[in-house]
């Protein structure tokens, strides 16, 4: 049993939870940006004096840090944003689309050229002028705004586009931080920088030693940030570096079983000592990447990034200022670099890579999806404002900020036009434009075998919905009517497969119920018994199972002999082994055409996954 709500939401589903947070945080970020503009124009003196207030942290008489409030946000709090970005990138690298390393190459290339082309556009307008120093302002995608925009367009774009945009954003953010470190750092204090390298080596040592407790990393992480700050290199680099160090992995079944044993021990003897052991057992069962992401992501999305916008987006704007800005080189360079250069760089680099590799490298989505992703990547904010504050001052800084804010609007409008154009295509061409030719990753270790597996629905259906389930798991009971509705809605297009994963440490009757289902299968009544067991999850003892066999008209003696002889135990053990190999530790866990389905199992979400799988199957089988 996994942690679920009654509505069927998997609280451990990282992709679903992350998308929900990005949708809300984009709105909060927009509100903060508007608030900054209102504050700066209503009371410009108050806005500047507040964010210029000095705040010092002192330890003893000499050691300490003194920064303006804006610097505390820009160099301090925003480091946590990059830390969470690193965590998410590492999770995709370990568990998501990027675990197949060949899939990293293309979005990284797209990210790099998606920076080079905007910089070239900016320099074409600013070369030979003092404003050319701000070339870095036009290159970096804002991850929060881009993923928020992706959520805004929702069903118009394929799910695979999110990973592509995220990888592009991580690649260009990493390169942008390198640019900040080398191009916009005037003085580097070598001893402090060497100290930072040494502290990072300590963090690597802890990682190699297998230390899992987050508290052990806290002090070195703060020390790394302080050393980077003293070195003169922007310390936000440290956040991304540390985030990329934190591994991600699915919860392992043996670790969950150990946690169950510890809980029972605590229930029997609720002492402070057993509570501490239980807490450590629970912590060790969950990936540190997932724990830290859950801890920090809401804070970065709903507090830190909006606070960054409030501190930096405030500019005094009059009609005259706008007219002057849109005639200035910094504003036009940034605006055209993002709105034109970004999509051209990303789309062009992807096209060239596909052609040169002879389609060995393919984007995870179609060309329409790549175009939409390229236009979304033209939303620059966080890193762009960071570089603008380093490269410009006075009127040019105001012009740069106007260009950055205008680029957000321009990129979102361009994305809207792209999605509208895709929507006007005929259905088959629209599906190809969105989904492309790339094969999806298969998470299921053992493919469905029509001779072995229990299958409900047409055996030749183009879409297979497979569930690892436990007859005593209440969430499997909640999922059952959803599966029935799904099969009714899609008819011959979907077949449903059940594989056993009895969680014996929490459901004492689950193994016996699974063996009863297999005993019924020996008499050709598997699905009848399956339905009976899920509708009577609280009554799964031997006497109940014998009663169900009688209601179904089974041969009672044969059924009793099969159950007593554990005739289905070997088959159940094979299912459990296949679940372990597929990284499944809880129930219900669904796979759609071999791809693991994270998140909700309500009818709307599962239907969307099935429709996408059906469209992909049609593209593979139909004429080009």
Secondary structure as GFF3:
##gff-version 3
##sequence-region A 1 624
A	DSSP	alpha_helix	14	42	.	.	.	ID=ss1
A	DSSP	alpha_helix	44	51	.	.	.	ID=ss2
A	DSSP	beta_strand	54	59	.	.	.	ID=ss3
A	DSSP	beta_strand	63	68	.	.	.	ID=ss4
A	DSSP	alpha_helix	69	71	.	.	.	ID=ss5
A	DSSP	pi_helix	72	77	.	.	.	ID=ss6
A	DSSP	alpha_helix	78	94	.	.	.	ID=ss7
A	DSSP	three_ten_helix	97	99	.	.	.	ID=ss8
A	DSSP	alpha_helix	102	126	.	.	.	ID=ss9
A	DSSP	three_ten_helix	130	138	.	.	.	ID=ss10
A	DSSP	alpha_helix	143	153	.	.	.	ID=ss11
A	DSSP	three_ten_helix	154	156	.	.	.	ID=ss12
A	DSSP	alpha_helix	160	183	.	.	.	ID=ss13
A	DSSP	alpha_helix	190	208	.	.	.	ID=ss14
A	DSSP	alpha_helix	215	231	.	.	.	ID=ss15
A	DSSP	alpha_helix	236	245	.	.	.	ID=ss16
A	DSSP	alpha_helix	253	268	.	.	.	ID=ss17
A	DSSP	alpha_helix	272	285	.	.	.	ID=ss18
A	DSSP	alpha_helix	288	299	.	.	.	ID=ss19
A	DSSP	pi_helix	300	304	.	.	.	ID=ss20
A	DSSP	alpha_helix	305	312	.	.	.	ID=ss21
A	DSSP	alpha_helix	319	325	.	.	.	ID=ss22
A	DSSP	alpha_helix	329	336	.	.	.	ID=ss23
A	DSSP	pi_helix	337	342	.	.	.	ID=ss24
A	DSSP	alpha_helix	343	356	.	.	.	ID=ss25
A	DSSP	alpha_helix	367	376	.	.	.	ID=ss26
A	DSSP	alpha_helix	382	391	.	.	.	ID=ss27
A	DSSP	alpha_helix	394	423	.	.	.	ID=ss28
A	DSSP	alpha_helix	427	435	.	.	.	ID=ss29
A	DSSP	beta_strand	454	456	.	.	.	ID=ss30
A	DSSP	beta_strand	463	469	.	.	.	ID=ss31
A	DSSP	alpha_helix	474	490	.	.	.	ID=ss32
A	DSSP	three_ten_helix	491	493	.	.	.	ID=ss33
A	DSSP	beta_strand	494	500	.	.	.	ID=ss34
A	DSSP	alpha_helix	510	521	.	.	.	ID=ss35
A	DSSP	alpha_helix	526	535	.	.	.	ID=ss36
A	DSSP	alpha_helix	542	551	.	.	.	ID=ss37
A	DSSP	alpha_helix	556	564	.	.	.	ID=ss38
A	DSSP	alpha_helix	569	581	.	.	.	ID=ss39
A	DSSP	beta_strand	589	592	.	.	.	ID=ss40
A	DSSP	beta_strand	595	597	.	.	.	ID=ss41
A	DSSP	alpha_helix	603	621	.	.	.	ID=ss42
###
